[in-house]
Amino acid sequence: MIWRKSAEAAAQAKEREARLEAEIAALRRQRAIDLEILDGLAEGLLAVNRERRVVLVNRRFEELFDAAGAPGKPMHEVVRVAAVFEAVDRALAGESAVARFSTRNTTIEVRTLPLAAEEIAAVAIFIDVTRLERLESIRRNFISDFSHEVRTPLAGLRSAVETHENLEHLTESEGKQLRRIMSRQLLRLERLVDDISELSRIESGDLLLTLERIDLRKLVDDLCEDFADRATFVVSGENVLADVDALRIQQALSNLIDNAIKYGGGAEPIEIEIAPRGSGAEIRVRDHGEGIAENEKEKIFRRFYRVDKSRSAETGGTGLGLAITKHIVLQHHGSIEVESEPGRGATFIVRLP
Ligand code: ADP
């Protein structure tokens, strides 16, 4: 009898043990899945206990802080950023917190929150906001540049309109002059708005290129024909085929030719050369104007940048042409640079893959 009872008990115990093992195995599997999900996150994750010891990190966190083998270590051995300590301390005190800091060319936003779990007292999430911050700063600069640029033609318009209103008897030639000023300023405003919307379309990446195989030599010849009433050209080079968006490349080269005409002095012809380069092509646009000083070579591709504001205003420049050209070339995975010996002209070199 006794024997039977203890045999029954042993069988029950065994059954309990098996059930427990199955439950543990299920929990382990669940934990492995949870960790895998955490590792798949684009955000870094750090969990600490009351004593600020690391309980858990995910893969992104390890990448961000070079922190392999972090669990079990005190937090200060893993992260050495004051902003993170403060945010985690706030969470340990029961409040959530947000802070930003920079490390290795990336800007990170850390968000911490308190947790009521026994082994985890605070969790910190690390979000890479580098791109976001860059976009925010582009937007801020864009707005400030834009208002600055718009102010000049607007002021010109206002003063012309006011003069018109205040002068009792306008002579015909005064009237004509005022209307000319107004129409020039309006034209400037229109150009600005056109160029800006074009640039923002290109910059935002909305622009889809329609690639087709075209002959660059032919494209350049056609362009020179369009500009023939404003300058003379010497085109040299072979027929080079390239896969490009013809309209966009035309637009990019038009800007360069337009500049060569505006800033090229006008006495000598503009030289354009097309040549194969590796598996791609190279186009050089050369003028014999004042050229570009060494310290301006990089800046002229920035939007709204003009070397000589007054001269550029005379020619109706918006300072956006080269920015547009550069974006178009970059979208084609090409490059653009300028060579110049000040006083002896400038050569813009476009390379297309
Ligand atoms: P803009 O509308 O003023 O011409 P761009 O972006 O096309 O604007 O050019 C920016 C500035 O670069 C110009 O204002 C001018 O000062 C300078 N630049 C451009 N092309 C030339 C060139 N071929 N020779 C000398 N300076 C140039």
Residues whose N, C-alpha, C, O or C-beta is under 5 A from the ligand:
A	BS01	ADP	N259 A260 Y263 G289 G291 I292 I300 Y305 R306 V307 D308 S312 G317 T318 G319 L320 G321 L322 A323 A346
